[in-house]
């Protein structure tokens, strides 16, 4: 669990960037060994985290105040592998004095740096935190980022330790003196669930009012075949396109208020793996689309937008060939068994667009049960 300023998330006031999806600008049984050095292959360092866990969380309410007032909550953590373990999606549900809380963590392995990025989001705002980046050494994982907390730049450290087959410890701490001293403000003890357990009625309860837009991606849940067409050299006058074929699996998270698309494709460049984490912001009633590929293990700039009249449009601005460029991703021609999406770039503030990626998808029929 990377629990960003979990301090904010747990007040309980209550990722192609799409599905190939906005390929931004260039169109992560046996305990792991835990890397002993920065250059070791750490792609299996989070294998211990897979499965279902019970967690007991203690949180300090007012960091940097000298107060020791805290709150304790209990919950369930479910972690599944992506990209054969080179990424993981962790879903967290917990109940405390102020109600029910849901969050997720997306772990991505960077094969070039041999480090992991840890990306946290909670369902109340549907946005990702700053990624914490780090690695495991001698059975202990340390990850760092810098965030604005109570108006001040603060170093954030998250640590996984005391790792056994059936339990581990997570801790978050803050520093305002460049890491010389650290103040712990959040800790969680996790114990493995060895048999399925019933989920409380509170955890399963659906919102009484569904905000407009929250169900806009429901049509995509399931498995699809995909045919991709990619312009080889965007914004160069090129007319050469490359064809790829593959499959897409889209799974709901938070009862549909988020989802994860996993994409595999093959073409002239070889075998490609992507993912797209989509998060719904209930206040803005918009979605953010967050893309990553397995060869980089980092998330792209989020694309933000919404659906209107059966068409979804999402935008961001990125540096492409050294120039800031508008990127647009569109879902269109949506039917029960087929859909189309396109990515385009604009160098003139949206006056004109050059399409550089086209995806046509057809739904795979449900698999028949084996008698």
N, C-alpha and C positions, 0 to 999 in steps of 0.2 A: 504494500500500500504506500504510494507516495502521497502524503497528505499535506500538500501545499499549505500553506497558510491554513492548515486544517483548522486553525483557530477561527477563521471566518467560516469555513465550510460547515463546521460542526455547531454553529449557533443554531442551525436547524430552523431558520426563519422560514422556514417553510411550514491517423490517423491513420495523376488521376485525381484529385481531391474529392472525387465523387466516386465513380466506380471504375473508372480507369483513369481515373476520374480526375479530372483536371490534372493531367500529368504535367506538373508545373514546370514551366520553363524548359523542359527538355522532352518535350515531346517532339525478429529478436524471436522404476523399481529400485535404481541404484543412486545413492547420493553422489552429486558431482564432486570433482576434485577441488573445485574452487581455485581459480587462477592464482598462482603464486607470484606473478609479475605482470607489469603493464603490457608486455608484448605477447603474453600467453593467449591462446584461443579461449575466450570466455563465453562462447555461445551457449554452453550448458550450465552456466553458473546459477541461473534461476530455476533449474529443473526441480529443486526441492520445493518450490512454491506451488507447483501444480496440484490441483485437487480441491477439496472442500474443507474449510476450517471454521472452527468457532473462535471468536476473538473477544478478549476483554480489554477495553480501552480506558485509559486514564488521561484526562486532558486538563492542563492548567488553564484557568479561565482568563487570567490577566498577565501575560508575559511582560517582563521588564518592569513590573510594578512592585516587586518585592512580596507580592501576595502569593500564598501557597494554596489558595482556594482552588479546588478542582472538581471535576465531575467525572463519573464513571458510567460507561455504557457497554452493552453487549451486542454482538452481532454475528453475522455469517459472512465469510469470504469465499468466493468461488473463482478459481483460476483455471483457464484452459490455454493450451498452446496454440500458437499461430506460426506458420512457416516452419513446421516441424520443430518448434521450440526456440527459434531465433527471434520470436516475439511472443508476448503473452497478453491476454486480456483478463484483468482482474475486476470482479464486480463485488462491491461491498454494500451490505445492508446492516443497519444498526438502529437500536432503539434506546433513547435516553430520556431524561426529564423533559426535554422540549419537543419530543416527537420522533418521527421516523426519518431516517437519513439514508440516502443512496448516493454512491459514488462509484467511480471506476478508475482504474489505472491501466495505461497502455505502456508496456515495456517493449523497447526496440533495441536490438543488438546491432552495433555498427562494426562490420567485419574489417574495416580499414583501421580504426582506432582501437579495436578490441575492447570497447566500452559499451555501456548501456545508457540509454536515455529513459527516464521515468516520467511519464506524462499523466497528470491527475486532472479529473473533472468531477464536479458534483451535479446532480440532476436539477438543483434549484436555479442554476444559471446557464448550464450547458456550454461552458467555455473551458478551454484547457489552461492549466497553469503554465508557468515557465518550466521547461524541462529540467529535472535534476540529472546530472551526468556523472558517471563514475564507474567503479569496477569492484571486483572482489579480490582480496588478498588474504591468504591464510584463513579462509572460512568466514571472513567478515566483509560485508559490502558497504562501501561509503559513497554517497552521492551528494552533489552540491549544486546550488544555484543561488542567485541573488534576487530578492524581491523587495518591493516597497511594502512595509508593514507599519501601520500607524503613521504613515507619512515619512518614514525613514528607511533608507537603504539598509537591508539586513541580509546577511549571509544565512542560508538555510542548509542544514545538513540532515540527511536521512540515512539511517543505518539499519541493516539486517544483521543479526548476530545470534549467538546461542542456537545454531542451526542443528537440528537432529531430524531423523526421518519423520517424527510425529509432532514436532513443535519448533517454533522459532520466535524471536523477539524483533519488534520493529520500534524505532525511536526517532523522533524529530527534535531538533534543537536549533536555536537561533544564536547568532553572534553579531554584535555591533562594534567589535574591536578588531576586525580583520581575521577572525578565527583564533585569537589568542585564548579567549574563554568562550564557553558555550553554555547556554541555559536551556535545559531540556523542558519541553512543554507538552509533549504528546508521546505516549508509549502504548504499545499493544502487545499482548501475549497471545499467540495463536496455537491452537491444538487441533490436530487432524481429526476430521470426522471419518470414522471407519465404516459407517453404514448410513444409508439415507435417513434423514430426519424430516419430520413434518415442518413445513414453513408456517409461521404464525399467520393468523388472519390479517393482522395489521400489515405484515410484509407483503401479502398478496393483494391487499385492497387496491382497487383502481381509483384514480382521482374521481371525485364526484363531478367535476366539470373538466372536460377535455378542451384545452385551449385550441383555438383555430390554428391549423397547420401541424399539429402534433402527429397526425396520422398520414402526413403527406408522402411518406416513404413506405407505407404498408404494402403497396402494390408490388414492391420489389423483393419482399422476403421470399427466400427459396433459392433454387439452383437454376443457373442459366448457361447456355452456350453463347459465346460472344465471338464476333468477327470484327477485328479492328483494322482501320486504315489510318496510317500515320504519314504525314508529310515529312519527308526526311530533313529538309532544311527550311524551317519557317522563316518568314520575313526576309527571304533572299531572292524571291522570284522563282524558286524551284517549283517544278510540277511533278516531281518524282515522289510516288507514294509507295509505302511498304505495307504488306498485308501480314496480319497475325491472327491466330485463332486460339481460343482458350475457353476457360470456364470461370464462372463467378458464383460465389456462395454468399448470400446476404442473410445475416442473423440479427434478430432483434435484441436490444439491450434496454433495461429499464422499461419493460412493457411497451416498447416502441418509441420511447422518447430519445432513444439513441439506437444506432445499429452499426454493425461492422460488416463491410464488404471485403471479401478475400478474392483476389484475382490471380489466376495463373494463365500464362499465354506462351506460345512458341512462334517464332518467326526467324527471319534471317539473322537476327542478333543473338539467337539462342533462347534459352528458357528464362522467362521473366516472372517475378512474383511481386504483387502490389497489395496494399490494403488501403481502405478508406474508412476512417472513423467519422460518422456523422452524429452531430449533437444538436438537440433542439433547445433553444433558449425560450422558456415560457413567457418571459417578460417582453422580449422583442418579437416573439412569434416568428422567428427565423431559424434557419439551420446553418451550422458551420460544417464544412467538408474538409477533412484533414487527411492528406495523402502521405504515404510512405512507400518506398521500395526496399526490398530486402538487401540490395547492394549498398545502401547508404545508412539505413537504420535511423533516419531522422525524419521528422514531420515537416511537411511543406507549410508555406503561408496559408492560413485557413481561408477558404472561399466562403462567402456569406451571402445568403439570399433566401428565396422562398418560391413556392408554387402559386401560380395564378392561372385559372382557366385551363388546368391540366398541363401546364408548361412550367418547368422549374428553371430559374435563372440564378446563377451564382457568380460572384465577381471577386477578384482581388487584384493587387498591383504588385508586380515582381520585377526584379532586374533580369533582363534577358539580353545577352550579348552586351552587357554593360549599360543598357538603356532601360529606364523604368517603362514597363509595358503593362497595359491592362490585359487581364486574362478573364475570359468568360466561359462558363460551362453551362450547357443547356440540356435538360431532359425533355424529350418530346416524343410524339407518336406513341404515347403510352397506352398499351392494351393489356388484356389479361395474360396473353402469352408472348408478347413482343414489346420492344421499346427501342428507342434510338437516343443517343446522346452525342454531343459534339463539344470540342474545345476550340476556341478561337483566340487570337491575339489582336490587339489594336495598339498602334503607335501614335494615334492622333486623338486620344481622349474619347474613344468610342464612336467617332464619326464613321469609321470604316473598320471592318473586321476581316481577318484572314483565318479561315478554318484550317486547322492542322491536325485534328484527330477526330475520327468518326467511329462510333461503336454501334453495331446492330446486334441486338440480343434476342434470343428466343428461349422461352422457358423450357426446362427439362421436365418431362412427366415425372410424377412422384414414383419412387421406387416401390415395387410390389413386395408385400411382406412374404418372407420365405415360409412355406407351410411347415 
